[in-house]
């Protein structure tokens, strides 16, 4: 490892008791300093750290958010809102016991929640007033990839389709919760 670092002139980060974290290049390496277990361990850990951070951020890089104006609770009528939704310390949620067959949805920046499933938004594409979200949904049975289409009619009204078929489009109104 030491030979490779010196040959490629790669710097290493090392912890020193007196001065803290120090960046060392092969030219500033202390005389007589070898690749003992302490320095080798720190070098490996600090060398792998950027790779782990990059790998962990991969999931975030693939996620997408929906227009913040659409975030909130949506139902077929404003009269249905108090029956279906409540505001808790964690934000909006469906009222317990949840009506599994209710036609309603809660839109959050990175997910869309229905009465019986939660969909994580993977990608979002926009075309004029229509938003298509590729999602991965989970319910009590398993997972399903689904494309959800939202056509914005106004700031308080959307046409929602989780199937892609126009015959099953639902008109939702934004709940004032």
LUMLO-474116 format. One record per residue: residue in one letter; y, x, z of N, C-alpha, C in turn. Coordinates in nm, 3 decimals, always signed. Example, Ala and Ser with C-alpha at 12.3 -4.5 7.8 and 13.67 -1.06 7.14 Angstrom:
<rs>
+-------+---------+---------+---------+---------+---------+---------+---------+---------+---------+
| marke |    n.yy |    n.xx |    n.zz |   ca.yy |   ca.xx |   ca.zz |    c.yy |    c.xx |    c.zz |
+-------+---------+---------+---------+---------+---------+---------+---------+---------+---------+
|     a |  -0.569 |  +1.319 |  +0.780 |  -0.450 |  +1.230 |  +0.780 |  -0.330 |  +1.320 |  +0.780 |
|     s |  -0.225 |  +1.285 |  +0.708 |  -0.106 |  +1.367 |  +0.714 |  +0.003 |  +1.290 |  +0.787 |
+-------+---------+---------+---------+---------+---------+---------+---------+---------+---------+
</rs>
This chain:
<rs>
+-------+---------+---------+---------+---------+---------+---------+---------+---------+---------+
| marke |    n.yy |    n.xx |    n.zz |   ca.yy |   ca.xx |   ca.zz |    c.yy |    c.xx |    c.zz |
+-------+---------+---------+---------+---------+---------+---------+---------+---------+---------+
|     x |  -0.119 |  +0.082 |  +0.000 |  +0.000 |  +0.000 |  +0.000 |  +0.126 |  +0.087 |  +0.000 |
|     x |  +0.125 |  +0.192 |  +0.084 |  +0.239 |  +0.281 |  +0.092 |  +0.262 |  +0.352 |  -0.041 |
|     x |  +0.152 |  +0.395 |  -0.105 |  +0.163 |  +0.462 |  -0.234 |  +0.224 |  +0.369 |  -0.339 |
|     x |  +0.179 |  +0.244 |  -0.342 |  +0.230 |  +0.147 |  -0.439 |  +0.378 |  +0.122 |  -0.413 |
|     x |  +0.418 |  +0.104 |  -0.286 |  +0.559 |  +0.083 |  -0.253 |  +0.644 |  +0.200 |  -0.298 |
|     x |  +0.597 |  +0.322 |  -0.270 |  +0.675 |  +0.440 |  -0.307 |  +0.680 |  +0.458 |  -0.458 |
|     x |  +0.568 |  +0.432 |  -0.525 |  +0.563 |  +0.448 |  -0.670 |  +0.656 |  +0.349 |  -0.739 |
|     x |  +0.658 |  +0.225 |  -0.692 |  +0.743 |  +0.121 |  -0.752 |  +0.881 |  +0.115 |  -0.688 |
|     x |  +0.904 |  +0.195 |  -0.585 |  +1.031 |  +0.198 |  -0.512 |  +1.065 |  +0.060 |  -0.456 |
|     x |  +0.965 |  -0.007 |  -0.399 |  +0.986 |  -0.138 |  -0.340 |  +1.033 |  -0.123 |  -0.196 |
|     x |  +1.135 |  -0.196 |  -0.157 |  +1.180 |  -0.190 |  -0.017 |  +1.086 |  -0.272 |  +0.072 |
|     x |  +1.087 |  -0.238 |  +0.200 |  +1.010 |  -0.314 |  +0.297 |  +1.101 |  -0.352 |  +0.412 |
|     x |  +1.070 |  -0.465 |  +0.474 |  +1.142 |  -0.508 |  +0.593 |  +1.057 |  -0.470 |  +0.712 |
|     x |  +1.117 |  -0.404 |  +0.808 |  +1.044 |  -0.362 |  +0.926 |  +1.125 |  -0.394 |  +1.050 |
|     x |  +1.056 |  -0.429 |  +1.156 |  +1.120 |  -0.461 |  +1.282 |  +1.127 |  -0.334 |  +1.367 |
|     x |  +1.249 |  -0.302 |  +1.408 |  +1.268 |  -0.187 |  +1.496 |  +1.312 |  -0.238 |  +1.632 |
|     x |  +1.258 |  -0.178 |  +1.736 |  +1.288 |  -0.225 |  +1.871 |  +1.435 |  -0.211 |  +1.906 |
|     x |  +1.498 |  -0.105 |  +1.861 |  +1.637 |  -0.080 |  +1.898 |  +1.736 |  -0.160 |  +1.814 |
|     x |  +1.715 |  -0.162 |  +1.683 |  +1.817 |  -0.221 |  +1.595 |  +1.776 |  -0.352 |  +1.530 |
|     x |  +1.654 |  -0.400 |  +1.552 |  +1.612 |  -0.527 |  +1.494 |  +1.550 |  -0.507 |  +1.357 |
|     x |  +1.576 |  -0.600 |  +1.265 |  +1.517 |  -0.598 |  +1.131 |  +1.587 |  -0.493 |  +1.046 |
|     x |  +1.509 |  -0.406 |  +0.981 |  +1.566 |  -0.300 |  +0.899 |  +1.501 |  -0.302 |  +0.761 |
|     x |  +1.583 |  -0.287 |  +0.659 |  +1.534 |  -0.278 |  +0.521 |  +1.514 |  -0.131 |  +0.489 |
|     x |  +1.394 |  -0.094 |  +0.451 |  +1.363 |  +0.046 |  +0.422 |  +1.319 |  +0.059 |  +0.278 |
|     x |  +1.374 |  +0.158 |  +0.213 |  +1.326 |  +0.197 |  +0.080 |  +1.245 |  +0.324 |  +0.101 |
|     x |  +1.165 |  +0.363 |  +0.003 |  +1.087 |  +0.486 |  +0.020 |  +1.174 |  +0.607 |  +0.053 |
|     x |  +1.299 |  +0.609 |  +0.005 |  +1.387 |  +0.723 |  +0.032 |  +1.438 |  +0.723 |  +0.176 |
|     x |  +1.451 |  +0.603 |  +0.238 |  +1.501 |  +0.596 |  +0.374 |  +1.388 |  +0.587 |  +0.477 |
|     x |  +1.265 |  +0.602 |  +0.430 |  +1.149 |  +0.599 |  +0.520 |  +1.162 |  +0.714 |  +0.619 |
|     x |  +1.133 |  +0.688 |  +0.745 |  +1.141 |  +0.791 |  +0.847 |  +1.034 |  +0.897 |  +0.821 |
|     x |  +1.067 |  +1.023 |  +0.851 |  +0.972 |  +1.133 |  +0.830 |  +0.852 |  +1.115 |  +0.921 |
|     x |  +0.735 |  +1.140 |  +0.867 |  +0.612 |  +1.130 |  +0.944 |  +0.567 |  +0.987 |  +0.969 |
|     x |  +0.635 |  +0.889 |  +0.908 |  +0.598 |  +0.750 |  +0.929 |  +0.486 |  +0.714 |  +0.833 |
|     x |  +0.378 |  +0.668 |  +0.885 |  +0.264 |  +0.634 |  +0.801 |  +0.244 |  +0.484 |  +0.798 |
|     x |  +0.148 |  +0.441 |  +0.722 |  +0.117 |  +0.299 |  +0.713 |  +0.020 |  +0.262 |  +0.824 |
|     x |  +0.073 |  +0.252 |  +0.946 |  -0.014 |  +0.214 |  +1.057 |  -0.031 |  +0.062 |  +1.056 |
|     x |  -0.113 |  +0.011 |  +1.143 |  -0.143 |  -0.132 |  +1.144 |  -0.020 |  -0.217 |  +1.171 |
|     x |  +0.071 |  -0.168 |  +1.255 |  +0.191 |  -0.246 |  +1.287 |  +0.281 |  -0.263 |  +1.166 |
|     x |  +0.313 |  -0.153 |  +1.100 |  +0.402 |  -0.163 |  +0.984 |  +0.333 |  -0.230 |  +0.868 |
|     x |  +0.204 |  -0.205 |  +0.852 |  +0.131 |  -0.269 |  +0.743 |  +0.125 |  -0.420 |  +0.765 |
|     x |  +0.101 |  -0.461 |  +0.888 |  +0.096 |  -0.604 |  +0.917 |  +0.229 |  -0.673 |  +0.891 |
|     x |  +0.338 |  -0.610 |  +0.936 |  +0.471 |  -0.668 |  +0.912 |  +0.503 |  -0.671 |  +0.764 |
|     x |  +0.464 |  -0.565 |  +0.692 |  +0.491 |  -0.560 |  +0.549 |  +0.416 |  -0.671 |  +0.477 |
|     x |  +0.291 |  -0.691 |  +0.511 |  +0.212 |  -0.796 |  +0.447 |  +0.269 |  -0.933 |  +0.479 |
|     x |  +0.302 |  -0.957 |  +0.607 |  +0.355 |  -1.088 |  +0.646 |  +0.489 |  -1.114 |  +0.578 |
|     x |  +0.578 |  -1.018 |  +0.581 |  +0.709 |  -1.038 |  +0.519 |  +0.700 |  -1.041 |  +0.367 |
|     x |  +0.601 |  -0.976 |  +0.310 |  +0.583 |  -0.981 |  +0.165 |  +0.526 |  -1.113 |  +0.118 |
|     x |  +0.443 |  -1.175 |  +0.201 |  +0.381 |  -1.302 |  +0.165 |  +0.472 |  -1.420 |  +0.195 |
|     x |  +0.565 |  -1.404 |  +0.287 |  +0.653 |  -1.512 |  +0.327 |  +0.728 |  -1.578 |  +0.210 |
|     x |  +0.791 |  -1.503 |  +0.119 |  +0.859 |  -1.569 |  +0.007 |  +0.763 |  -1.649 |  -0.081 |
|     x |  +0.641 |  -1.602 |  -0.097 |  +0.542 |  -1.675 |  -0.177 |  +0.507 |  -1.807 |  -0.110 |
|     x |  +0.489 |  -1.805 |  +0.021 |  +0.457 |  -1.928 |  +0.094 |  +0.572 |  -2.027 |  +0.090 |
|     x |  +0.693 |  -1.980 |  +0.104 |  +0.811 |  -2.068 |  +0.097 |  +0.820 |  -2.131 |  -0.041 |
|     x |  +0.798 |  -2.053 |  -0.146 |  +0.803 |  -2.104 |  -0.282 |  +0.693 |  -2.208 |  -0.303 |
|     x |  +0.572 |  -2.182 |  -0.254 |  +0.461 |  -2.276 |  -0.270 |  +0.488 |  -2.405 |  -0.195 |
|     x |  +0.545 |  -2.395 |  -0.076 |  +0.573 |  -2.515 |  +0.002 |  +0.683 |  -2.599 |  -0.062 |
|     x |  +0.774 |  -2.536 |  -0.132 |  +0.882 |  -2.611 |  -0.196 |  +0.837 |  -2.676 |  -0.325 |
|     x |  +0.717 |  -2.647 |  -0.371 |  +0.666 |  -2.705 |  -0.495 |  +0.658 |  -2.855 |  -0.490 |
|     x |  +0.616 |  -2.910 |  -0.378 |  +0.605 |  -3.055 |  -0.365 |  +0.743 |  -3.118 |  -0.375 |
|     x |  +0.843 |  -3.058 |  -0.314 |  +0.977 |  -3.112 |  -0.318 |  +1.036 |  -3.103 |  -0.458 |
|     x |  +1.000 |  -3.003 |  -0.533 |  +1.053 |  -2.986 |  -0.668 |  +1.001 |  -3.093 |  -0.761 |
|     x |  +0.885 |  -3.152 |  -0.731 |  +0.828 |  -3.253 |  -0.817 |  +0.870 |  -3.394 |  -0.777 |
|     x |  +0.934 |  -3.408 |  -0.663 |  +0.974 |  -3.541 |  -0.622 |  +1.109 |  -3.574 |  -0.684 |
|     x |  +1.142 |  -3.701 |  -0.684 |  +1.268 |  -3.745 |  -0.741 |  +1.322 |  -3.859 |  -0.656 |
|     x |  +1.448 |  -3.884 |  -0.671 |  +1.510 |  -3.992 |  -0.596 |  +1.562 |  -4.099 |  -0.689 |
|     x |  +1.571 |  -4.216 |  -0.635 |  +1.625 |  -4.330 |  -0.710 |  +1.773 |  -4.341 |  -0.677 |
|     x |  +1.847 |  -4.401 |  -0.762 |  +1.990 |  -4.421 |  -0.745 |  +2.020 |  -4.472 |  -0.603 |
|     x |  +2.106 |  -4.404 |  -0.528 |  +2.136 |  -4.446 |  -0.390 |  +2.189 |  -4.589 |  -0.379 |
|     x |  +2.250 |  -4.642 |  -0.484 |  +2.301 |  -4.779 |  -0.480 |  +2.186 |  -4.881 |  -0.471 |
|     x |  +2.065 |  -4.841 |  -0.511 |  +1.951 |  -4.932 |  -0.505 |  +1.876 |  -4.926 |  -0.373 |
|     x |  +1.910 |  -4.832 |  -0.288 |  +1.841 |  -4.818 |  -0.160 |  +1.869 |  -4.940 |  -0.074 |
|     x |  +1.762 |  -4.999 |  -0.020 |  +1.775 |  -5.116 |  +0.066 |  +1.658 |  -5.210 |  +0.049 |
|     x |  +1.670 |  -5.328 |  +0.109 |  +1.566 |  -5.431 |  +0.104 |  +1.600 |  -5.531 |  -0.006 |
|     x |  +1.497 |  -5.570 |  -0.082 |  +1.514 |  -5.663 |  -0.194 |  +1.413 |  -5.776 |  -0.183 |
|     x |  +1.458 |  -5.899 |  -0.205 |  +1.372 |  -6.018 |  -0.197 |  +1.414 |  -6.117 |  -0.307 |
|     x |  +1.328 |  -6.216 |  -0.336 |  +1.362 |  -6.314 |  -0.440 |  +1.487 |  -6.397 |  -0.409 |
|     x |  +1.514 |  -6.419 |  -0.278 |  +1.635 |  -6.493 |  -0.241 |  +1.689 |  -6.435 |  -0.111 |
|     x |  +1.818 |  -6.454 |  -0.089 |  +1.882 |  -6.406 |  +0.032 |  +1.823 |  -6.478 |  +0.155 |
|     x |  +1.781 |  -6.603 |  +0.138 |  +1.723 |  -6.679 |  +0.249 |  +1.592 |  -6.617 |  +0.298 |
|     x |  +1.520 |  -6.546 |  +0.213 |  +1.393 |  -6.482 |  +0.252 |  +1.414 |  -6.354 |  +0.335 |
|     x |  +1.530 |  -6.296 |  +0.329 |  +1.554 |  -6.165 |  +0.393 |  +1.526 |  -6.162 |  +0.543 |
|     x |  +1.581 |  -6.253 |  +0.624 |  +1.554 |  -6.246 |  +0.769 |  +1.406 |  -6.266 |  +0.803 |
|     x |  +1.334 |  -6.342 |  +0.721 |  +1.192 |  -6.367 |  +0.744 |  +1.107 |  -6.244 |  +0.711 |
|     x |  +1.149 |  -6.163 |  +0.613 |  +1.067 |  -6.052 |  +0.563 |  +1.102 |  -5.916 |  +0.623 |
|     x |  +1.230 |  -5.892 |  +0.652 |  +1.274 |  -5.757 |  +0.688 |  +1.338 |  -5.752 |  +0.827 |
|     x |  +1.334 |  -5.632 |  +0.885 |  +1.406 |  -5.605 |  +1.009 |  +1.454 |  -5.461 |  +1.007 |
|     x |  +1.559 |  -5.437 |  +1.083 |  +1.612 |  -5.302 |  +1.096 |  +1.561 |  -5.246 |  +1.229 |
|     x |  +1.494 |  -5.129 |  +1.221 |  +1.442 |  -5.064 |  +1.341 |  +1.512 |  -4.929 |  +1.358 |
|     x |  +1.471 |  -4.856 |  +1.459 |  +1.531 |  -4.723 |  +1.479 |  +1.496 |  -4.628 |  +1.364 |
|     x |  +1.390 |  -4.658 |  +1.291 |  +1.349 |  -4.574 |  +1.177 |  +1.407 |  -4.624 |  +1.045 |
|     x |  +1.487 |  -4.729 |  +1.047 |  +1.546 |  -4.783 |  +0.925 |  +1.490 |  -4.921 |  +0.896 |
|     x |  +1.490 |  -4.959 |  +0.769 |  +1.439 |  -5.089 |  +0.729 |  +1.287 |  -5.089 |  +0.728 |
|     x |  +1.229 |  -5.205 |  +0.765 |  +1.084 |  -5.219 |  +0.758 |  +1.051 |  -5.367 |  +0.741 |
|     x |  +0.926 |  -5.392 |  +0.704 |  +0.880 |  -5.530 |  +0.694 |  +0.853 |  -5.582 |  +0.835 |
|     x |  +0.889 |  -5.710 |  +0.857 |  +0.865 |  -5.772 |  +0.988 |  +0.716 |  -5.789 |  +1.012 |
|     x |  +0.675 |  -5.768 |  +1.137 |  +0.536 |  -5.788 |  +1.176 |  +0.517 |  -5.933 |  +1.218 |
|     x |  +0.408 |  -5.997 |  +1.191 |  +0.303 |  -5.954 |  +1.101 |  +0.351 |  -5.959 |  +0.956 |
|     x |  +0.312 |  -5.858 |  +0.880 |  +0.357 |  -5.847 |  +0.741 |  +0.282 |  -5.948 |  +0.654 |
|     x |  +0.359 |  -6.024 |  +0.576 |  +0.300 |  -6.114 |  +0.478 |  +0.258 |  -6.029 |  +0.358 |
|     x |  +0.129 |  -6.000 |  +0.347 |  +0.077 |  -5.909 |  +0.244 |  +0.102 |  -5.960 |  +0.102 |
|     x |  +0.126 |  -6.090 |  +0.087 |  +0.144 |  -6.147 |  -0.046 |  +0.291 |  -6.178 |  -0.077 |
|     x |  +0.381 |  -6.138 |  +0.009 |  +0.524 |  -6.163 |  -0.013 |  +0.572 |  -6.084 |  -0.134 |
|     x |  +0.664 |  -6.143 |  -0.206 |  +0.727 |  -6.076 |  -0.320 |  +0.856 |  -6.014 |  -0.268 |
|     x |  +0.849 |  -5.886 |  -0.228 |  +0.965 |  -5.816 |  -0.173 |  +0.939 |  -5.666 |  -0.182 |
|     x |  +1.046 |  -5.589 |  -0.169 |  +1.034 |  -5.444 |  -0.179 |  +1.146 |  -5.376 |  -0.099 |
|     x |  +1.113 |  -5.260 |  -0.041 |  +1.214 |  -5.177 |  +0.023 |  +1.223 |  -5.049 |  -0.058 |
|     x |  +1.343 |  -5.019 |  -0.107 |  +1.364 |  -4.899 |  -0.188 |  +1.431 |  -4.794 |  -0.100 |
|     x |  +1.370 |  -4.677 |  -0.094 |  +1.424 |  -4.561 |  -0.023 |  +1.445 |  -4.451 |  -0.125 |
|     x |  +1.519 |  -4.344 |  -0.090 |  +1.546 |  -4.239 |  -0.189 |  +1.422 |  -4.179 |  -0.256 |
|     x |  +1.314 |  -4.157 |  -0.182 |  +1.195 |  -4.095 |  -0.241 |  +1.072 |  -4.182 |  -0.243 |
|     x |  +1.087 |  -4.311 |  -0.207 |  +0.970 |  -4.398 |  -0.207 |  +1.010 |  -4.544 |  -0.225 |
|     x |  +0.912 |  -4.622 |  -0.266 |  +0.928 |  -4.766 |  -0.282 |  +0.815 |  -4.831 |  -0.203 |
|     x |  +0.851 |  -4.917 |  -0.109 |  +0.751 |  -4.980 |  -0.023 |  +0.742 |  -5.129 |  -0.050 |
|     x |  +0.620 |  -5.175 |  -0.072 |  +0.593 |  -5.317 |  -0.084 |  +0.524 |  -5.364 |  +0.043 |
|     x |  +0.492 |  -5.491 |  +0.053 |  +0.427 |  -5.541 |  +0.174 |  +0.289 |  -5.479 |  +0.201 |
|     x |  +0.220 |  -5.436 |  +0.096 |  +0.085 |  -5.384 |  +0.116 |  +0.065 |  -5.241 |  +0.067 |
|     x |  +0.170 |  -5.176 |  +0.017 |  +0.155 |  -5.039 |  -0.032 |  +0.286 |  -4.963 |  -0.022 |
|     x |  +0.272 |  -4.830 |  -0.021 |  +0.388 |  -4.741 |  -0.021 |  +0.371 |  -4.648 |  -0.141 |
|     x |  +0.474 |  -4.638 |  -0.224 |  +0.469 |  -4.556 |  -0.344 |  +0.566 |  -4.439 |  -0.330 |
|     x |  +0.514 |  -4.318 |  -0.347 |  +0.597 |  -4.197 |  -0.346 |  +0.646 |  -4.174 |  -0.488 |
|     x |  +0.776 |  -4.159 |  -0.503 |  +0.837 |  -4.140 |  -0.634 |  +0.818 |  -3.995 |  -0.677 |
|     x |  +0.754 |  -3.976 |  -0.794 |  +0.729 |  -3.842 |  -0.847 |  +0.838 |  -3.799 |  -0.944 |
|     x |  +0.868 |  -3.885 |  -1.041 |  +0.974 |  -3.856 |  -1.138 |  +1.051 |  -3.984 |  -1.167 |
|     x |  +1.175 |  -3.967 |  -1.205 |  +1.260 |  -4.081 |  -1.240 |  +1.324 |  -4.053 |  -1.375 |
|     x |  +1.318 |  -4.152 |  -1.464 |  +1.389 |  -4.143 |  -1.592 |  +1.484 |  -4.260 |  -1.601 |
|     x |  +1.600 |  -4.234 |  -1.659 |  +1.703 |  -4.337 |  -1.670 |  +1.740 |  -4.357 |  -1.816 |
|     x |  +1.756 |  -4.483 |  -1.854 |  +1.803 |  -4.518 |  -1.987 |  +1.896 |  -4.638 |  -1.972 |
|     x |  +2.023 |  -4.615 |  -1.989 |  +2.127 |  -4.718 |  -1.970 |  +2.114 |  -4.783 |  -1.832 |
|     x |  +2.074 |  -4.909 |  -1.828 |  +2.065 |  -4.981 |  -1.701 |  +1.921 |  -4.994 |  -1.650 |
|     x |  +1.828 |  -4.918 |  -1.708 |  +1.687 |  -4.926 |  -1.669 |  +1.640 |  -4.794 |  -1.609 |
|     x |  +1.569 |  -4.805 |  -1.498 |  +1.513 |  -4.689 |  -1.430 |  +1.361 |  -4.702 |  -1.431 |
|     x |  +1.293 |  -4.599 |  -1.475 |  +1.147 |  -4.595 |  -1.469 |  +1.107 |  -4.485 |  -1.372 |
|     x |  +1.023 |  -4.521 |  -1.276 |  +0.979 |  -4.426 |  -1.175 |  +0.828 |  -4.410 |  -1.182 |
|     x |  +0.782 |  -4.288 |  -1.209 |  +0.640 |  -4.258 |  -1.201 |  +0.609 |  -4.237 |  -1.054 |
|     x |  +0.514 |  -4.312 |  -1.001 |  +0.486 |  -4.309 |  -0.859 |  +0.337 |  -4.288 |  -0.832 |
|     x |  +0.311 |  -4.248 |  -0.709 |  +0.174 |  -4.244 |  -0.657 |  +0.172 |  -4.336 |  -0.537 |
|     x |  +0.095 |  -4.443 |  -0.548 |  +0.095 |  -4.547 |  -0.445 |  -0.032 |  -4.540 |  -0.362 |
|     x |  -0.016 |  -4.570 |  -0.234 |  -0.132 |  -4.578 |  -0.145 |  -0.128 |  -4.711 |  -0.072 |
|     x |  -0.248 |  -4.767 |  -0.056 |  -0.263 |  -4.889 |  +0.022 |  -0.384 |  -4.872 |  +0.112 |
|     x |  -0.436 |  -4.980 |  +0.166 |  -0.549 |  -4.971 |  +0.258 |  -0.676 |  -4.923 |  +0.190 |
|     x |  -0.684 |  -4.934 |  +0.059 |  -0.806 |  -4.898 |  -0.013 |  -0.802 |  -4.757 |  -0.069 |
|     x |  -0.690 |  -4.715 |  -0.127 |  -0.686 |  -4.583 |  -0.188 |  -0.551 |  -4.554 |  -0.252 |
|     x |  -0.556 |  -4.471 |  -0.357 |  -0.435 |  -4.427 |  -0.428 |  -0.437 |  -4.477 |  -0.571 |
|     x |  -0.317 |  -4.495 |  -0.627 |  -0.304 |  -4.544 |  -0.763 |  -0.175 |  -4.488 |  -0.823 |
|     x |  -0.183 |  -4.435 |  -0.944 |  -0.062 |  -4.392 |  -1.015 |  -0.004 |  -4.513 |  -1.086 |
|     x |  +0.126 |  -4.531 |  -1.073 |  +0.189 |  -4.652 |  -1.123 |  +0.329 |  -4.619 |  -1.173 |
|     x |  +0.370 |  -4.683 |  -1.281 |  +0.507 |  -4.670 |  -1.329 |  +0.581 |  -4.798 |  -1.293 |
|     x |  +0.686 |  -4.782 |  -1.215 |  +0.767 |  -4.895 |  -1.170 |  +0.897 |  -4.895 |  -1.250 |
|     x |  +0.932 |  -5.010 |  -1.306 |  +1.053 |  -5.023 |  -1.385 |  +1.151 |  -5.113 |  -1.312 |
|     x |  +1.274 |  -5.066 |  -1.302 |  +1.380 |  -5.142 |  -1.237 |  +1.496 |  -5.154 |  -1.336 |
|     x |  +1.530 |  -5.276 |  -1.372 |  +1.644 |  -5.300 |  -1.460 |  +1.757 |  -5.356 |  -1.374 |
|     x |  +1.868 |  -5.285 |  -1.372 |  +1.981 |  -5.323 |  -1.288 |  +2.064 |  -5.429 |  -1.361 |
|     x |  +2.072 |  -5.547 |  -1.299 |  +2.153 |  -5.655 |  -1.353 |  +2.297 |  -5.647 |  -1.300 |
|     x |  +2.306 |  -5.618 |  -1.169 |  +2.436 |  -5.600 |  -1.102 |  +2.409 |  -5.520 |  -0.975 |
|     x |  +2.512 |  -5.499 |  -0.895 |  +2.495 |  -5.423 |  -0.771 |  +2.407 |  -5.498 |  -0.671 |
|     x |  +2.389 |  -5.628 |  -0.687 |  +2.310 |  -5.709 |  -0.594 |  +2.187 |  -5.772 |  -0.656 |
|     x |  +2.159 |  -5.743 |  -0.784 |  +2.044 |  -5.807 |  -0.851 |  +1.973 |  -5.708 |  -0.942 |
|     x |  +1.838 |  -5.706 |  -0.933 |  +1.756 |  -5.621 |  -1.019 |  +1.639 |  -5.702 |  -1.074 |
|     x |  +1.583 |  -5.653 |  -1.183 |  +1.458 |  -5.707 |  -1.235 |  +1.355 |  -5.597 |  -1.212 |
|     x |  +1.250 |  -5.628 |  -1.137 |  +1.153 |  -5.531 |  -1.088 |  +1.018 |  -5.557 |  -1.153 |
|     x |  +0.955 |  -5.451 |  -1.203 |  +0.822 |  -5.464 |  -1.261 |  +0.737 |  -5.345 |  -1.222 |
|     x |  +0.625 |  -5.374 |  -1.157 |  +0.532 |  -5.268 |  -1.119 |  +0.416 |  -5.259 |  -1.215 |
|     x |  +0.416 |  -5.341 |  -1.318 |  +0.305 |  -5.343 |  -1.413 |  +0.345 |  -5.299 |  -1.552 |
|     x |  +0.472 |  -5.307 |  -1.582 |  +0.519 |  -5.275 |  -1.717 |  +0.521 |  -5.395 |  -1.809 |
|     x |  +0.456 |  -5.503 |  -1.770 |  +0.454 |  -5.625 |  -1.852 |  +0.573 |  -5.713 |  -1.821 |
|     x |  +0.645 |  -5.756 |  -1.923 |  +0.765 |  -5.838 |  -1.902 |  +0.734 |  -5.974 |  -1.844 |
|     x |  +0.615 |  -6.026 |  -1.867 |  +0.579 |  -6.158 |  -1.815 |  +0.571 |  -6.159 |  -1.663 |
|     x |  +0.548 |  -6.043 |  -1.602 |  +0.536 |  -6.035 |  -1.456 |  +0.659 |  -5.976 |  -1.389 |
|     x |  +0.771 |  -5.969 |  -1.460 |  +0.895 |  -5.920 |  -1.401 |  +0.941 |  -6.014 |  -1.290 |
|     x |  +0.995 |  -5.955 |  -1.184 |  +1.047 |  -6.032 |  -1.072 |  +1.195 |  -6.004 |  -1.055 |
|     x |  +1.273 |  -6.108 |  -1.032 |  +1.415 |  -6.091 |  -1.005 |  +1.434 |  -6.084 |  -0.855 |
|     x |  +1.496 |  -5.976 |  -0.809 |  +1.521 |  -5.956 |  -0.667 |  +1.670 |  -5.948 |  -0.640 |
|     x |  +1.707 |  -5.996 |  -0.521 |  +1.845 |  -5.988 |  -0.474 |  +1.848 |  -5.892 |  -0.355 |
|     x |  +1.955 |  -5.815 |  -0.342 |  +1.967 |  -5.719 |  -0.233 |  +2.000 |  -5.791 |  -0.103 |
|     x |  +1.921 |  -5.762 |  -0.001 |  +1.940 |  -5.826 |  +0.128 |  +2.055 |  -5.760 |  +0.204 |
|     x |  +2.142 |  -5.842 |  +0.263 |  +2.255 |  -5.786 |  +0.340 |  +2.212 |  -5.749 |  +0.483 |
|     x |  +2.118 |  -5.660 |  +0.493 |  +2.068 |  -5.619 |  +0.625 |  +2.127 |  -5.485 |  +0.662 |
+-------+---------+---------+---------+---------+---------+---------+---------+---------+---------+
</rs>
